[in-house]
């Protein structure tokens, strides 16, 4: 039995190397809590995955130009652009969880690119499960006080058994907000409820 070589492997390096997207693959970026849920939903259908602990992001490698039309809250499609180069920090193939940025799912003959259709379905459900329903319209970020088209609920004021005012943040400032236990519990409950309903 012969082992088929991968069409691409990370450079044999001792550190993270910024590589251009759109040359060998495009990439999908998701906040790690959303990615955690998407990986549960994908199971063994996920290809290689890079986790960046410093910025709370997780990246899937996908085929070039297979996701340009995607529009999901806090999900970014990294692809080649005509007017600029987009780079993705790629760790050496040997880096595992002991490194802040590492291959959460290592590259291998059966673990390279993720099918974009499977990934899109998993991410849409993960966004709903983790972030909850999309807020109506733009909201102001609690920190920068600028309107955002992708508001993230970071705190819900509770009065007795009724939820009151919701505090929103833009994606950049959402990860810096002190975690509200009630908001986190609500997100986990939604994820569990959806898992039971499938």
C-alpha positions in Angstrom: 0.0 0.0 0.0 1.4 3.4 -0.9 0.7 6.6 0.9 -0.5 9.4 -1.3 1.5 12.6 -0.6 -0.4 15.7 0.4 -0.8 18.4 -2.2 0.5 20.9 0.3 2.3 20.7 3.7 3.3 23.5 6.1 6.8 24.8 5.6 9.4 22.9 7.6 9.9 25.8 10.1 10.5 26.4 13.7 7.9 29.1 14.1 4.6 30.4 12.6 4.9 31.4 9.0 2.5 33.9 7.4 1.4 32.3 4.1 -0.9 33.9 1.5 -4.4 32.5 1.2 -5.6 31.8 -2.2 -2.4 30.1 -3.3 -2.9 26.6 -2.0 -6.2 27.0 -0.1 -8.6 29.6 1.3 -9.4 29.7 5.0 -12.5 30.2 7.2 -12.0 32.0 10.5 -14.4 31.5 13.4 -14.3 32.5 17.1 -13.1 29.5 19.0 -16.4 29.0 21.0 -18.3 28.9 17.7 -15.6 26.6 16.2 -15.9 24.2 19.2 -19.6 23.7 18.5 -19.0 23.4 14.7 -16.4 20.8 15.3 -18.8 18.8 17.4 -21.3 19.0 14.6 -18.8 18.1 11.9 -17.4 15.1 13.7 -15.0 13.2 11.4 -15.9 15.3 8.4 -13.6 18.1 9.4 -10.3 18.6 7.6 -7.2 20.1 9.1 -7.8 22.9 11.7 -5.5 25.6 13.0 -6.3 27.0 16.5 -4.9 30.5 17.4 -5.1 30.7 21.2 -3.7 34.3 21.3 -6.6 35.7 19.3 -9.3 33.2 20.1 -9.7 32.2 16.5 -9.9 28.8 14.7 -9.3 28.3 11.0 -10.3 25.6 8.5 -8.6 25.2 5.2 -11.0 25.0 2.2 -10.7 24.9 -1.6 -9.9 28.2 -3.3 -13.0 30.3 -4.2 -15.4 27.9 -2.6 -16.9 30.3 0.0 -16.8 33.8 -1.4 -20.5 34.4 -1.0 -20.7 33.3 2.6 -22.3 35.8 5.1 -22.4 34.6 8.7 -22.0 36.5 11.9 -18.4 36.6 13.1 -17.3 34.1 10.4 -14.7 35.4 8.0 -13.7 34.0 4.6 -10.0 34.6 4.0 -9.3 34.5 0.2 -7.0 36.2 -2.3 -8.0 39.8 -3.2 -7.1 41.7 -6.3 -5.7 44.7 -4.3 -4.0 43.1 -1.3 -2.5 39.9 0.0 -4.2 38.2 2.9 -1.9 36.1 5.1 -2.7 33.3 7.5 -0.2 32.4 10.3 0.5 28.7 9.7 2.3 26.7 12.5 4.8 24.0 11.8 3.2 20.6 11.2 4.6 19.3 14.5 3.0 21.9 16.7 0.3 20.5 19.0 -1.7 21.9 22.0 1.4 22.7 24.0 1.8 25.7 21.6 -0.6 28.7 21.7 -1.1 28.5 17.9 -1.2 24.9 16.8 -2.9 22.2 14.6 -6.0 21.3 16.5 -6.7 18.7 13.8 -3.4 17.9 12.2 -2.9 17.6 8.5 -2.9 14.1 7.1 -3.7 12.1 3.9 -7.4 12.1 5.0 -7.3 15.4 6.8 -6.6 18.3 4.5 -9.3 20.5 3.1 -12.8 20.6 4.7 -15.8 20.3 2.4 -17.3 23.8 2.3 -20.9 22.6 2.2 -20.5 20.5 5.4 -18.6 23.4 7.0 -21.3 26.0 6.1 -24.1 23.9 7.6 -22.1 23.2 10.8 -21.1 26.9 11.2 -24.6 28.2 10.6 -26.0 26.0 13.4 -23.0 26.7 15.6 -23.5 30.5 15.3 -27.1 30.1 16.3 -26.3 27.8 19.1 -23.5 29.8 20.6 -24.4 33.4 19.7 -28.2 33.0 19.8 -30.7 34.6 17.4 -29.3 37.5 15.4 -30.3 40.9 17.0 -32.6 43.1 14.9 -30.5 45.8 13.2 -27.4 47.5 14.3 -26.4 47.9 17.9 -23.9 50.0 19.7 -20.8 48.3 21.1 -20.6 48.9 24.9 -16.9 49.7 24.7 -16.2 51.6 21.5 -19.7 53.1 21.3 -19.8 52.5 17.5 -22.6 50.8 15.7 -21.9 47.3 14.5 -23.7 45.1 12.0 -22.5 42.0 13.9 -23.6 42.7 17.5 -22.6 40.0 20.0 -24.8 39.8 23.1 -22.3 39.9 26.0 -24.6 40.4 29.0 -28.3 40.2 29.7 -29.7 42.0 32.7 -32.0 39.7 34.6 -34.8 40.8 36.9 -36.4 37.9 38.6 -37.3 35.3 35.9 -37.4 37.8 33.1 -34.5 38.9 30.9 -34.1 42.7 30.6 -31.7 44.9 28.8 -29.0 43.3 26.6 -25.5 44.6 26.4 -23.8 44.2 23.0 -20.3 44.4 21.7 -18.7 44.4 18.3 -16.7 41.2 17.5 -13.4 42.9 18.3 -14.5 43.8 21.9 -16.7 40.9 22.6 -13.9 38.6 23.7 -12.6 41.3 26.2 -16.0 41.6 28.0 -16.1 40.0 31.4 -18.1 36.9 30.9 -21.7 37.0 32.2 -22.5 33.6 33.7 -26.2 33.9 32.7 -25.4 34.7 29.1 -22.9 31.8 28.9 -25.5 29.4 30.5 -28.1 30.5 28.0 -25.8 29.8 25.1 -24.9 26.4 26.4 -28.6 25.6 27.0 -29.5 26.6 23.4 -26.7 24.3 22.1 -27.9 21.4 24.2 -31.5 21.9 23.3 -30.6 22.0 19.6 -28.5 18.8 20.0 -31.5 17.0 21.5 -33.8 18.2 18.7 -31.6 16.9 15.9 
